[in-house]
Amino acid sequence: MKALEVRIRKARKSDVDRIIDIERSWQHLSHWSIDSYYRLLNDDGLISSFVAETETDKERIGIVGFVIFHIAADVSEIYNIAVEAAHARSGIGYQLMTAAVEESGRRRARKVILEVRKSNSPAINFYRKFEFKITGERKSYYSNPIEDAYIMELDISD
Ligand SMILES: CC(C)(COP(=O)(O)OP(=O)(O)OC[C@H]1O[C@@H](n2cnc3c(N)ncnc32)[C@H](O)[C@@H]1OP(=O)(O)O)[C@@H](O)C(=O)NCCC(=O)NCCS
């Protein structure tokens, strides 16, 4: 299927409501508090976040996905990535993750890491597409329901 064309741009504080809607469109995701999103988007330091915008109904431009990541020293950590459920599997996640990986490289990160629920096979497949590898696990990392996480890493050192 042809990927849905989106524009990737830096997230702004005014995007938080849409970001939360998209996150809440997925039942299995651990939901963050509204304050956490505002804190992240207010942090002008090492936290980065991008949104994907496209023409939605009635030719309005709307946000259909987001990625939030944090670069510390030479490690970039993906905190959260989600695409609105109605637009999943149209290449939007791929474009968001590509933007995050490229920005991480520009800011001298040598690897990108993330945690994912062991049962989240769609996301694990998605990360594998970028050649992330499982490098470890964290016991009972998630709550509601309690579940282990895989740690996945992508080497971007060259
Ligand atoms: C994971 C997620 C971000 C992927 O975004 P997306 O826009 O749906 O993914 P894309 O269309 O860009 O897919 C890229 C590739 O990832 C893999 N992939 C994506 N969704 C998949 C699924 N449901 N099952 C299997 N593989 C999948 C495929 O290899 C796909 O390539 P293909 O379509 O050419 O086969 C999205 O499904 C999502 O928001 N999920 C819920 C939130 C979530 O679980 N986030 C991760 C938290 S750790």
The ligand as a Tripos MOL2 file, in Angstrom:
@<TRIPOS>MOLECULE
LIG
   48    50     1     0     0
SMALL
NO_CHARGES

@<TRIPOS>ATOM
      1 C1          3.5120    0.7110   16.3710 C.3       1 LIG1
      2 C2          2.9580    1.8660   15.5310 C.3       1 LIG1
      3 C3          3.5790    3.2000   16.0200 C.3       1 LIG1
      4 C4          3.3570    1.6340   14.0620 C.3       1 LIG1
      5 O1          2.9270    2.7380   13.2800 O.3       1 LIG1
      6 P1          2.2040    2.5060   11.8650 P.3       1 LIG1
      7 O2          2.0450    3.8180   11.2180 O.co2     1 LIG1
      8 O3          0.9680    1.7050   12.0940 O.co2     1 LIG1
      9 O4          3.2910    1.5960   11.1250 O.3       1 LIG1
     10 P2          3.7470    1.6650    9.5780 P.3       1 LIG1
     11 O5          2.5350    1.6430    8.7080 O.co2     1 LIG1
     12 O6          4.7080    2.7730    9.4050 O.co2     1 LIG1
     13 O7          4.4830    0.2550    9.4630 O.3       1 LIG1
     14 C5          5.8650    0.0950    9.1890 C.3       1 LIG1
     15 C6          6.1930   -1.3830    9.3370 C.3       1 LIG1
     16 O8          6.0740   -1.8020   10.7060 O.3       1 LIG1
     17 C7          5.5490   -3.1440   10.7570 C.3       1 LIG1
     18 N1          4.2060   -3.1110   11.3620 N.ar      1 LIG1
     19 C8          3.4650   -2.0170   11.6550 C.ar      1 LIG1
     20 N2          2.2820   -2.3710   12.2230 N.ar      1 LIG1
     21 C9          2.2830   -3.7200   12.2670 C.ar      1 LIG1
     22 C10         1.3300   -4.6690   12.7130 C.ar      1 LIG1
     23 N3          0.1490   -4.2920   13.2310 N.pl3     1 LIG1
     24 N4          1.6370   -5.9890   12.6060 N.ar      1 LIG1
     25 C11         2.8220   -6.3910   12.0880 C.ar      1 LIG1
     26 N5          3.7760   -5.5190   11.6250 N.ar      1 LIG1
     27 C12         3.5070   -4.2040   11.7170 C.ar      1 LIG1
     28 C13         5.4770   -3.6140    9.3040 C.3       1 LIG1
     29 O9          6.7280   -4.2010    8.9860 O.3       1 LIG1
     30 C14         5.2730   -2.3100    8.5520 C.3       1 LIG1
     31 O10         5.7050   -2.3530    7.2210 O.3       1 LIG1
     32 P3          4.6840   -2.8730    6.0670 P.3       1 LIG1
     33 O11         3.3710   -2.1990    6.2910 O.co2     1 LIG1
     34 O12         5.3880   -2.4800    4.8220 O.co2     1 LIG1
     35 O13         4.5980   -4.3630    6.2850 O.co2     1 LIG1
     36 C15         1.3990    1.9590   15.5910 C.3       1 LIG1
     37 O14         0.8460    0.7310   15.2070 O.3       1 LIG1
     38 C16         0.8550    2.3390   16.9360 C.2       1 LIG1
     39 O15         0.6210    3.5180   17.2010 O.2       1 LIG1
     40 N6          0.6210    1.3440   17.8110 N.am      1 LIG1
     41 C17         0.0470    1.6180   19.1200 C.3       1 LIG1
     42 C18         0.9940    2.3530   19.9770 C.3       1 LIG1
     43 C19         2.1650    1.4700   20.3810 C.2       1 LIG1
     44 O16         2.0300    0.2910   20.6580 O.2       1 LIG1
     45 N7          3.3360    2.1350   20.4250 N.am      1 LIG1
     46 C20         4.5470    1.4900   20.8410 C.3       1 LIG1
     47 C21         4.7300    1.6940   22.2970 C.3       1 LIG1
     48 S1          6.2230    0.8840   22.8320 S.3       1 LIG1
@<TRIPOS>BOND
     1     1     2 1
     2     2     3 1
     3     2     4 1
     4     2    36 1
     5     4     5 1
     6     5     6 1
     7     6     7 2
     8     6     8 1
     9     6     9 1
    10     9    10 1
    11    10    11 2
    12    10    12 1
    13    10    13 1
    14    13    14 1
    15    14    15 1
    16    15    16 1
    17    15    30 1
    18    16    17 1
    19    17    18 1
    20    17    28 1
    21    18    19 ar
    22    18    27 ar
    23    19    20 ar
    24    20    21 ar
    25    21    22 ar
    26    21    27 ar
    27    22    23 1
    28    22    24 ar
    29    24    25 ar
    30    25    26 ar
    31    26    27 ar
    32    28    29 1
    33    28    30 1
    34    30    31 1
    35    31    32 1
    36    32    33 2
    37    32    34 1
    38    32    35 1
    39    36    37 1
    40    36    38 1
    41    38    39 2
    42    38    40 1
    43    40    41 1
    44    41    42 1
    45    42    43 1
    46    43    44 2
    47    43    45 1
    48    45    46 1
    49    46    47 1
    50    47    48 1
@<TRIPOS>SUBSTRUCTURE
     1 LIG1         1 GROUP 0 **** ****
